[in-house]
Amino acid sequence: MREANSFDIFLLVLLGIIWGSSFFNIKIATYSYEPITLALVRVIFASAPLILLCKFKKIKIEAFSNEWKHYALIGLCNIAIPFILIAIGTSKINSYLAAMLMSTTPLSGTILAHFLQKMKKLIYLKLLGF
């Protein structure tokens, strides 16, 4: 593992700014739009460039195959429903609190994995992120 240089740190800070500002922007948007509308707009703005990139690179999109129902269910559970719930939650609480609560997801996932899976034992290094 190499040591982070200044460009890596810049990218990490930029990622944090982009990720953190999304909650602020969702909070502002919930004053004008419904949570389902916000989720739909987020999905459309994310999928349009990805579809264009796949066309440009000639990558076959498996979701357009006969198994599209499975991919639709995965997209609904992993993208659409969480985006709707994030918009609903952000409309009820402060945006900074929503961002902090969302950042606890890896820690809570680690704790849940300890109790729900036999092979995932909790060790102190995992709690620290290693």
C-alpha atoms as a printed R data frame, in Angstrom:
    type eleno elety resid chain resno       x       y       z
1   ATOM     1    CA   MET     A     1   0.000   0.000   0.000
2   ATOM     2    CA   ARG     A     2   1.462   3.304  -1.029
3   ATOM     3    CA   GLU     A     3   1.412   6.537   0.938
4   ATOM     4    CA   ALA     A     4  -1.172   9.108  -0.105
5   ATOM     5    CA   ASN     A     5   0.205  12.056  -2.020
6   ATOM     6    CA   SER     A     6  -1.313  15.550  -2.165
7   ATOM     7    CA   PHE     A     7  -3.464  14.697  -5.208
8   ATOM     8    CA   ASP     A     8  -4.966  11.707  -3.378
9   ATOM     9    CA   ILE     A     9  -5.805  13.925  -0.408
10  ATOM    10    CA   PHE     A    10  -7.336  16.499  -2.757
11  ATOM    11    CA   LEU     A    11  -9.515  13.798  -4.340
12  ATOM    12    CA   LEU     A    12 -10.598  12.568  -0.909
13  ATOM    13    CA   VAL     A    13 -11.556  16.085   0.197
14  ATOM    14    CA   LEU     A    14 -13.382  16.675  -3.091
15  ATOM    15    CA   LEU     A    15 -15.279  13.419  -2.636
16  ATOM    16    CA   GLY     A    16 -16.246  14.448   0.901
17  ATOM    17    CA   ILE     A    17 -17.476  17.826  -0.308
18  ATOM    18    CA   ILE     A    18 -19.535  16.295  -3.101
19  ATOM    19    CA   TRP     A    19 -20.940  13.544  -0.904
20  ATOM    20    CA   GLY     A    20 -21.691  15.842   2.023
21  ATOM    21    CA   SER     A    21 -23.234  18.579  -0.092
22  ATOM    22    CA   SER     A    22 -25.739  16.141  -1.566
23  ATOM    23    CA   PHE     A    23 -27.606  16.040   1.740
24  ATOM    24    CA   PHE     A    24 -27.699  19.835   1.858
25  ATOM    25    CA   ASN     A    25 -29.012  19.951  -1.713
26  ATOM    26    CA   ILE     A    26 -31.621  17.277  -0.989
27  ATOM    27    CA   LYS     A    27 -32.793  19.294   2.024
28  ATOM    28    CA   ILE     A    28 -33.253  22.374  -0.166
29  ATOM    29    CA   ALA     A    29 -34.998  20.371  -2.888
30  ATOM    30    CA   THR     A    30 -37.471  18.794  -0.444
31  ATOM    31    CA   TYR     A    31 -39.017  22.224   0.054
32  ATOM    32    CA   SER     A    32 -40.148  22.217  -3.588
33  ATOM    33    CA   TYR     A    33 -40.390  18.566  -4.651
34  ATOM    34    CA   GLU     A    34 -41.709  15.305  -3.280
35  ATOM    35    CA   PRO     A    35 -39.193  12.615  -2.207
36  ATOM    36    CA   ILE     A    36 -40.261  10.266  -5.019
37  ATOM    37    CA   THR     A    37 -39.646  13.014  -7.575
38  ATOM    38    CA   LEU     A    38 -36.183  13.661  -6.139
39  ATOM    39    CA   ALA     A    39 -35.323   9.960  -6.280
40  ATOM    40    CA   LEU     A    40 -36.520   9.748  -9.882
41  ATOM    41    CA   VAL     A    41 -34.443  12.772 -10.899
42  ATOM    42    CA   ARG     A    42 -31.345  11.354  -9.153
43  ATOM    43    CA   VAL     A    43 -31.754   8.002 -10.895
44  ATOM    44    CA   ILE     A    44 -32.303   9.616 -14.319
45  ATOM    45    CA   PHE     A    45 -29.317  11.949 -13.973
46  ATOM    46    CA   ALA     A    46 -27.126   9.031 -12.885
47  ATOM    47    CA   SER     A    47 -28.321   6.504 -15.466
48  ATOM    48    CA   ALA     A    48 -28.211   8.717 -18.553
49  ATOM    49    CA   PRO     A    49 -24.409   9.196 -18.535
50  ATOM    50    CA   LEU     A    50 -23.890   5.528 -17.652
51  ATOM    51    CA   ILE     A    51 -26.022   4.371 -20.579
52  ATOM    52    CA   LEU     A    52 -24.141   6.709 -22.914
53  ATOM    53    CA   LEU     A    53 -20.809   5.456 -21.578
54  ATOM    54    CA   CYS     A    54 -21.879   1.827 -22.125
55  ATOM    55    CA   LYS     A    55 -22.953   2.633 -25.696
56  ATOM    56    CA   PHE     A    56 -19.657   4.425 -26.348
57  ATOM    57    CA   LYS     A    57 -17.531   1.588 -24.914
58  ATOM    58    CA   LYS     A    58 -19.804  -1.096 -26.449
59  ATOM    59    CA   ILE     A    59 -20.593  -2.661 -23.089
60  ATOM    60    CA   LYS     A    60 -23.680  -4.843 -23.079
61  ATOM    61    CA   ILE     A    61 -26.070  -3.861 -20.306
62  ATOM    62    CA   GLU     A    62 -27.287  -7.091 -18.718
63  ATOM    63    CA   ALA     A    63 -30.421  -5.404 -17.351
64  ATOM    64    CA   PHE     A    64 -31.791  -5.244 -20.912
65  ATOM    65    CA   SER     A    65 -31.749  -9.049 -21.193
66  ATOM    66    CA   ASN     A    66 -34.453 -11.586 -20.399
67  ATOM    67    CA   GLU     A    67 -33.506 -11.409 -16.716
68  ATOM    68    CA   TRP     A    68 -34.557  -7.758 -16.440
69  ATOM    69    CA   LYS     A    69 -36.961  -8.446 -13.539
70  ATOM    70    CA   HIS     A    70 -34.087  -9.507 -11.292
71  ATOM    71    CA   TYR     A    71 -32.088  -6.395 -12.164
72  ATOM    72    CA   ALA     A    72 -35.159  -4.198 -11.666
73  ATOM    73    CA   LEU     A    73 -35.648  -5.655  -8.187
74  ATOM    74    CA   ILE     A    74 -31.988  -5.092  -7.316
75  ATOM    75    CA   GLY     A    75 -32.179  -1.504  -8.581
76  ATOM    76    CA   LEU     A    76 -35.371  -0.893  -6.651
77  ATOM    77    CA   CYS     A    77 -33.963  -2.252  -3.389
78  ATOM    78    CA   ASN     A    78 -30.442  -0.798  -3.678
79  ATOM    79    CA   ILE     A    79 -31.081   2.544  -5.370
80  ATOM    80    CA   ALA     A    80 -34.675   3.739  -5.702
81  ATOM    81    CA   ILE     A    81 -36.025   2.900  -2.239
82  ATOM    82    CA   PRO     A    82 -32.938   4.215  -0.366
83  ATOM    83    CA   PHE     A    83 -33.021   7.460  -2.389
84  ATOM    84    CA   ILE     A    84 -36.696   7.932  -1.491
85  ATOM    85    CA   LEU     A    85 -36.031   7.178   2.182
86  ATOM    86    CA   ILE     A    86 -33.039   9.541   2.251
87  ATOM    87    CA   ALA     A    87 -35.191  12.329   0.801
88  ATOM    88    CA   ILE     A    88 -37.983  11.649   3.311
89  ATOM    89    CA   GLY     A    89 -35.526  11.546   6.208
90  ATOM    90    CA   THR     A    90 -33.700  14.677   5.115
91  ATOM    91    CA   SER     A    91 -37.003  16.541   4.902
92  ATOM    92    CA   LYS     A    92 -37.675  15.673   8.564
93  ATOM    93    CA   ILE     A    93 -34.247  16.336  10.124
94  ATOM    94    CA   ASN     A    94 -31.294  18.648   9.528
95  ATOM    95    CA   SER     A    95 -29.093  17.830   6.552
96  ATOM    96    CA   TYR     A    96 -25.901  17.657   8.621
97  ATOM    97    CA   LEU     A    97 -27.517  15.099  10.929
98  ATOM    98    CA   ALA     A    98 -28.628  13.024   7.926
99  ATOM    99    CA   ALA     A    99 -25.064  13.059   6.573
100 ATOM   100    CA   MET     A   100 -23.609  11.982   9.922
101 ATOM   101    CA   LEU     A   101 -26.154   9.192  10.333
102 ATOM   102    CA   MET     A   102 -25.492   7.922   6.802
103 ATOM   103    CA   SER     A   103 -21.759   7.881   7.504
104 ATOM   104    CA   THR     A   104 -22.327   5.333  10.278
105 ATOM   105    CA   THR     A   105 -23.529   2.739   7.734
106 ATOM   106    CA   PRO     A   106 -20.209   0.800   7.507
107 ATOM   107    CA   LEU     A   107 -19.954   0.565  11.291
108 ATOM   108    CA   SER     A   108 -23.545  -0.590  11.740
109 ATOM   109    CA   GLY     A   109 -23.098  -3.057   8.861
110 ATOM   110    CA   THR     A   110 -20.056  -4.518  10.596
111 ATOM   111    CA   ILE     A   111 -21.948  -4.920  13.853
112 ATOM   112    CA   LEU     A   112 -24.963  -6.490  12.133
113 ATOM   113    CA   ALA     A   113 -22.708  -8.898  10.210
114 ATOM   114    CA   HIS     A   114 -21.259 -10.077  13.515
115 ATOM   115    CA   PHE     A   115 -24.690 -11.067  14.802
116 ATOM   116    CA   LEU     A   116 -26.267 -12.293  11.548
117 ATOM   117    CA   GLN     A   117 -23.419 -14.302   9.992
118 ATOM   118    CA   LYS     A   118 -21.507 -17.114  11.631
119 ATOM   119    CA   MET     A   119 -18.298 -16.521   9.659
120 ATOM   120    CA   LYS     A   120 -18.073 -12.757  10.290
121 ATOM   121    CA   LYS     A   121 -16.653 -12.424  13.778
122 ATOM   122    CA   LEU     A   122 -16.184  -8.939  15.149
123 ATOM   123    CA   ILE     A   123 -12.631  -7.980  15.973
124 ATOM   124    CA   TYR     A   124 -11.358  -4.622  17.172
125 ATOM   125    CA   LEU     A   125  -9.447  -3.927  13.956
126 ATOM   126    CA   LYS     A   126 -12.666  -4.200  11.926
127 ATOM   127    CA   LEU     A   127 -14.325  -1.709  14.247
128 ATOM   128    CA   LEU     A   128 -11.468   0.684  13.555
129 ATOM   129    CA   GLY     A   129 -11.816   0.203   9.797
130 ATOM   130    CA   PHE     A   130  -8.881  -2.119   9.112
